[in-house]
Amino acid sequence: MVSIYLSSDPVLFGIVTFSFFLLGLCLGSFSSAVGYRACHGESWIFGDKKTEAARSKCPQCGHQLGFFDLIPLLSWIFLGGTCRYCKAKVGVLYPFLELVSGCVMGGYFFFLSGEAHPLVNSFLFAVFLPFVVASVVAVVKCRGRYPVSLGIMGLLSAAGMVGLSAVF
Ligand SMILES: [Zn+2]
């Protein structure tokens, strides 16, 4: 039903495609942080503190990053690829991965999600995408040492995909 409605309405199709692009940006941002933290032996959610969910920090000056420092892609562009606080360069890897992740997610919905269940297929894909992005960061940042915790994340996301596709 939804898919027939989607494909017959180009505006709606465009809006949903763009929404998946935005979802991909956010997933890319989140999973880059996960990959970075896994490499540094930190908890995915809590960072190097063990008590409360940590906001991301600048790896150079350690300043906690605020909401406007963490908007995928846009923060990097508007801050000119530097930290707002210490002006240290922020590598192009993160915005690049965010953009790629956004394009892959939007492109997946647009081209590959299929006629029958495009929304379901795209959400299943969204379960797996963070693992791929986190793995790329880990491979680049860990210099040959792949964190075990990310392997577990891969198994969990594969299990999540299989479980969800059984439900739908
Ligand atoms: Zn800084």
Boltz pocket constraint, residues with backbone or C-beta under 6 A from the ligand:
constraints:
  - pocket:
      binder: B
      contacts: [[A, 58], [A, 59], [A, 60], [A, 61], [A, 62], [A, 63], [A, 83], [A, 84], [A, 85], [A, 86], [A, 87], [A, 88]]
      max_distance: 6.0
